[in-house]
Amino acid sequence: MDVITTIQRIIRKAPERMIPFRIYMEHALYSPEGGYYQQEKPKVGKQGDFYTNASVGSVYGEVIADVLWEMLGKLPGHNSKTIVEMGGGAGQLSAHILRYLQETGRLADMPEPLPYIMIETSAYHRSLQQEALSAFREAVDVRWYESIKEAKAEWGELHGVFFSNELPDAFPVHLIEYRDGSWHEVYVTEEEEGEERRLFSERLGPLSTPMLADYIKDECIPPLEGYRTEVNLESLRWMEDVAGWLTRGYILTVDYGYERGVLYAPSRKNGTLLCYRSHTISEDPYKAPGESDITSHVNFSALIDKGEVCGLKTLGFYTQQQFLMQAGIVARLQSHTGGDPFRNEAAKRNRAIRQLIVPEGMGHAFRVLIQAKGVESTLTCCTPWSLQM
């Protein structure tokens, strides 16, 4: 059974033969029957569908490694300190981090192998991660789990650092739309009419959960006729789970998104939902279910609020440019004598740095949120130079 057949079967069994968009997106991305993230094909890089920070070069991982190591060093006590990464894709970023920690001698100085937990729902990505990190098995105690719940059951309390790179943007979202004086939810049904027959179409219906009404009110989403946007309730549950697991340490979240005032501005009336396939962007999530990545921008204000309710302290919220510059990425620029800039390693490294921090690209597209629990020490990468909430 493929993912399209799976979604059709779920729709046919549903009341009024329609399902909330969130359920459609969940299966399109994560269904064992051919969901996008379950398929055994490259997702990132030239042969994939999009680029990430890690695919630009190893320098991003080196900076993150320095930040993670400083965080571990700030933790009090002599208990085992752990690094957790969730949603690590093919393991490229983890490999860059561990290789740098190994080359700088930090892993060798530890009395015991560093516990390094990978949380990954995709069996295919777990296999890629295991291959990418096999070289570090003696220096690092790497474990894999499918969920936070599974990892927490074995490890108990988390004393360390939890980080993710482009994770919440891929959580399934509710779509809502304001029509005729009230909020409605977008449902997905099978297409039955039209000259160009499509597999799926949309229909507006009642909000599927009272949490949506509460969210709309809390976020002050503008009630404008035709206004459509996404609600990522899954990201709030995720933040609650991470905060509940973390006993003492830090949470580092890197993703693209905005504060609520920007994300839900009246001018952004069509939302932020986008699909990526072969480095082509589309706004149609029904064109190739299972073959395209579907994402939406993260509401960082909501993550901050949820974290604070769960006992987390917000240390900083930055553009990627601000964060990387504060973390010392500019000092990693290297001088070179010219020659072919596409073959010179120093020149390629410098281009990667510029790509990561340039305001017109990744430097402002991505945001970095740093939260902590039970830690009072300041970090080099955290200064008052942060975005206004």
C-alpha positions in Angstrom: 0.0 0.0 0.0 1.4 3.4 -0.9 0.9 6.7 0.9 -1.8 7.9 -1.5 -3.9 4.8 -1.0 -3.4 5.0 2.8 -4.7 8.6 2.9 -7.7 7.7 0.6 -8.6 4.8 2.9 -8.5 7.1 6.0 -10.7 9.7 4.2 -13.3 7.1 3.2 -13.6 5.9 6.8 -13.8 9.4 8.3 -17.1 11.2 9.1 -18.3 13.1 6.1 -15.3 11.6 4.2 -12.9 14.3 5.2 -9.9 14.6 7.5 -8.2 17.6 9.1 -5.2 18.8 7.0 -2.9 17.9 10.0 -3.8 14.3 9.5 -3.1 14.5 5.8 0.2 16.1 6.4 1.2 13.6 9.0 0.7 10.7 6.7 2.2 12.5 3.6 5.4 13.0 5.6 5.6 10.1 8.1 3.4 7.2 7.0 5.3 3.8 6.9 3.6 3.3 3.6 5.7 5.7 1.6 5.7 8.9 3.7 8.3 11.4 2.6 10.6 11.0 5.6 10.3 7.2 5.5 11.4 6.9 1.9 14.9 5.6 1.1 16.1 8.5 -1.0 18.3 11.6 -0.4 16.4 14.6 1.1 19.3 17.1 1.6 22.0 18.4 -0.7 22.4 18.5 -4.5 20.8 15.1 -5.1 17.9 15.9 -2.6 15.1 18.4 -2.3 16.6 21.2 -0.2 19.8 22.4 1.5 20.4 22.8 5.3 23.1 24.5 7.3 25.0 21.3 7.6 25.1 20.7 3.9 26.9 24.0 3.4 30.1 22.6 5.0 31.6 21.4 8.2 32.1 24.9 9.7 28.5 25.1 10.9 29.0 21.9 12.9 32.2 23.1 14.3 30.6 26.2 15.7 27.7 24.2 17.1 30.2 21.8 18.7 31.9 24.6 20.5 28.6 25.9 21.8 27.5 22.4 22.9 30.8 21.8 24.7 30.6 25.2 26.5 27.1 24.2 27.6 28.2 20.9 29.0 31.1 22.7 30.8 28.6 25.1 32.5 26.6 22.2 34.0 27.4 21.7 37.7 28.3 18.4 39.3 30.1 15.4 38.0 27.1 13.4 36.8 27.1 12.0 33.3 26.5 14.8 30.9 24.6 13.9 27.7 24.1 15.4 24.2 20.7 14.7 22.5 20.0 15.4 18.9 16.5 15.0 17.5 15.7 14.8 13.8 19.3 14.5 12.6 18.5 13.5 9.0 21.4 11.6 7.4 23.7 12.3 10.4 25.8 14.9 8.6 25.6 17.5 11.3 26.3 15.0 14.1 29.3 13.7 12.2 30.7 17.2 11.8 30.2 17.9 15.5 31.8 14.7 16.7 34.7 14.9 14.2 35.6 18.4 15.4 35.3 17.3 19.1 37.6 14.4 18.3 40.1 16.5 16.4 40.3 19.1 19.1 41.1 16.3 21.7 38.0 16.9 23.8 36.6 13.4 23.5 39.9 11.9 24.4 40.0 13.9 27.6 36.8 12.4 28.9 37.0 9.7 31.6 34.2 7.8 29.9 32.7 7.9 26.4 30.3 10.8 25.9 26.7 9.7 25.9 25.2 10.9 22.6 21.5 10.2 22.0 19.9 10.3 18.6 16.1 10.5 18.4 14.9 9.6 14.9 11.5 8.4 13.7 12.7 7.3 10.3 14.3 3.8 10.1 16.0 4.9 6.9 17.5 7.9 8.5 18.6 5.9 11.5 20.5 3.6 9.2 22.2 6.6 7.6 23.1 8.1 10.9 24.5 4.8 12.2 26.8 4.6 9.1 27.8 8.3 9.5 28.7 8.0 13.1 30.3 4.5 13.1 33.8 6.0 13.2 33.1 7.6 16.6 31.8 4.4 18.4 34.9 4.1 20.6 34.9 7.7 21.7 31.2 8.3 22.0 28.4 6.1 23.4 25.8 6.6 20.7 22.2 5.4 21.2 19.2 5.6 19.0 15.5 5.9 19.9 12.3 6.5 17.9 10.9 9.0 20.3 11.5 11.2 23.4 9.2 8.9 25.4 11.4 5.8 24.5 14.6 7.6 25.3 13.3 9.0 28.6 12.1 5.5 29.6 15.7 4.2 29.4 17.7 7.3 30.5 15.4 8.8 33.1 16.4 12.4 33.8 18.3 14.4 31.2 21.4 16.2 32.4 22.9 17.9 29.4 22.0 19.5 26.1 19.1 18.8 23.8 19.4 20.3 20.3 17.6 20.2 17.0 18.3 21.7 13.5 15.2 22.2 11.4 12.9 20.0 13.3 9.6 21.8 14.4 9.0 23.2 10.9 8.3 19.6 9.7 5.7 18.8 12.4 2.2 18.3 11.0 0.1 21.5 11.3 -3.6 22.5 11.4 -4.7 24.9 8.7 -7.3 27.4 9.7 -9.1 30.0 7.7 -11.4 33.0 8.6 -14.6 33.0 6.5 -18.0 34.7 7.0 -17.2 36.0 10.5 -15.7 32.9 12.1 -12.7 30.6 12.1 -12.8 27.3 10.2 -10.4 24.5 9.8 -9.2 23.2 6.5 -10.1 19.5 5.8 -8.9 17.2 3.0 -11.3 15.1 1.0 -11.1 13.2 -2.3 -11.6 15.3 -5.4 -14.8 14.2 -7.3 -15.3 16.9 -9.9 -13.4 19.1 -12.3 -11.9 18.8 -15.8 -8.4 18.3 -14.4 -9.1 15.5 -11.9 -7.0 15.8 -8.7 -6.6 13.2 -6.0 -7.4 15.5 -3.1 -9.2 18.8 -2.5 -10.1 21.0 0.4 -13.2 21.7 2.3 -13.8 24.1 5.3 -15.2 22.7 8.5 -15.5 23.2 12.2 -12.3 23.4 14.4 -11.4 19.9 15.2 -10.2 20.6 18.8 -10.9 23.3 21.3 -7.1 23.9 21.6 -7.3 25.7 18.2 -9.7 28.3 19.5 -7.5 28.8 22.5 -4.4 29.2 20.3 -6.2 31.7 18.0 -7.2 33.8 20.9 -3.7 33.6 22.7 -1.8 34.5 19.5 -4.2 37.3 18.5 -4.4 35.9 14.9 -6.2 38.7 12.9 -9.8 37.8 12.0 -9.7 39.0 8.4 -11.9 37.6 5.7 -9.9 34.9 3.8 -7.0 34.9 6.2 -5.3 31.5 6.3 -2.5 30.3 8.5 -1.0 27.3 10.2 -1.2 26.2 13.8 1.6 23.9 15.0 0.2 22.4 18.2 2.6 19.5 17.8 5.5 21.9 18.4 4.1 22.9 21.8 3.6 19.3 22.8 7.2 18.7 21.7 8.5 21.6 23.8 6.6 20.3 26.8 8.1 16.8 26.4 11.6 18.2 26.1 11.2 20.5 29.1 9.8 17.7 31.1 12.7 15.4 30.3 15.4 18.0 30.9 16.4 18.1 34.6 19.4 20.4 34.2 20.9 21.8 31.0 20.1 23.6 27.8 17.9 23.4 24.8 19.2 24.7 21.4 16.6 25.0 18.6 17.5 26.2 15.1 14.8 26.6 12.5 13.2 29.1 10.2 10.4 31.0 11.7 9.3 34.3 13.3 8.0 35.9 16.4 4.2 35.9 16.6 3.8 39.6 15.5 5.6 38.8 12.3 4.3 35.3 11.6 0.7 36.4 12.1 0.9 39.9 10.5 -2.3 40.9 8.6 -0.2 41.1 5.4 0.7 37.4 5.7 -2.8 36.3 4.7 -1.8 33.1 2.9 0.3 31.6 5.7 3.8 30.0 5.3 3.1 26.5 4.1 5.6 25.4 1.4 6.6 22.2 -0.3 10.1 21.3 -1.6 10.9 18.8 -4.3 14.1 18.7 -6.3 15.0 22.2 -5.1 11.7 23.5 -6.5 9.3 25.3 -4.2 5.5 24.8 -4.4 2.5 26.0 -2.4 0.5 22.9 -3.4 0.7 20.1 -0.8 -1.6 17.8 -2.8 0.5 17.7 -5.9 2.9 14.9 -4.9 2.1 13.5 -1.4 5.0 11.4 -0.2 7.4 12.9 -2.8 7.6 16.4 -1.4 8.7 17.9 1.9 5.9 20.0 3.5 7.0 22.7 6.0 5.7 25.8 7.8 7.5 28.5 9.7 7.9 28.1 13.4 6.1 30.3 15.9 9.1 30.9 18.2 7.0 33.2 20.6 4.8 30.2 21.3 7.7 27.9 22.0 9.2 30.5 24.3 6.0 30.9 26.2 5.4 27.1 26.5 9.0 26.7 27.7 8.7 29.2 30.4 5.4 27.6 31.6 7.3 24.3 31.8 10.2 25.8 33.9 12.6 26.8 31.2 14.5 30.2 31.2 14.9 31.9 27.8 18.6 32.9 27.4 18.4 34.3 23.9 16.5 34.4 20.6 18.6 35.4 17.6 18.9 35.4 13.9 21.4 32.8 12.7 23.7 35.6 11.7 23.7 37.1 15.3 24.1 33.7 16.9 27.0 32.5 14.7 28.8 35.8 14.9 28.5 35.8 18.7 29.7 32.2 18.7 32.9 33.2 16.9 32.3 32.1 13.3 34.0 35.1 11.8 37.3 34.1 13.5 37.2 30.9 11.4 37.7 32.8 8.1 41.0 31.8 6.5 43.4 33.7 4.3 44.3 32.2 1.0 46.6 33.1 -1.9 44.0 32.9 -4.7 44.0 30.3 -7.4 40.8 28.5 -8.4 38.3 29.6 -5.7 36.3 26.4 -6.3 39.2 24.1 -5.5 40.9 26.1 -2.8 39.7 24.7 0.5 40.2 28.0 2.4 38.1 29.8 -0.2 35.4 27.2 -0.1 35.3 27.4 3.7 35.1 31.2 3.6 32.2 31.0 1.1 30.4 28.6 3.5 30.7 31.1 6.3 29.4 33.9 4.3 26.5 31.8 3.1 25.6 30.9 6.7 25.5 34.5 7.9 24.6 36.7 4.9 21.4 38.6 5.8 19.8 37.9 2.4 20.0 34.2 2.8 20.4 31.8 5.7 21.7 34.5 8.1 18.2 35.9 8.5 16.0 33.0 7.3 16.9 30.9 10.4 16.3 31.7 14.0 18.1 30.3 17.1 16.4 29.8 20.4 18.4 29.0 23.6 16.7 27.9 26.8 17.9 26.5 30.0 16.9 24.8 33.2 18.7 24.7 36.5 21.7 26.6 35.1 22.7 30.1 36.1 26.1 30.5 34.2 26.2 32.8 31.1 27.2 31.5 27.7 29.6 33.2 25.2 26.9 32.9 22.4 24.2 34.5 24.6 24.3 38.3 24.8 21.6 41.0 25.0 21.9 41.3 21.3 18.6 39.5 20.6 15.4 40.0 18.7 12.5 41.8 20.3 9.6 39.6 21.2 
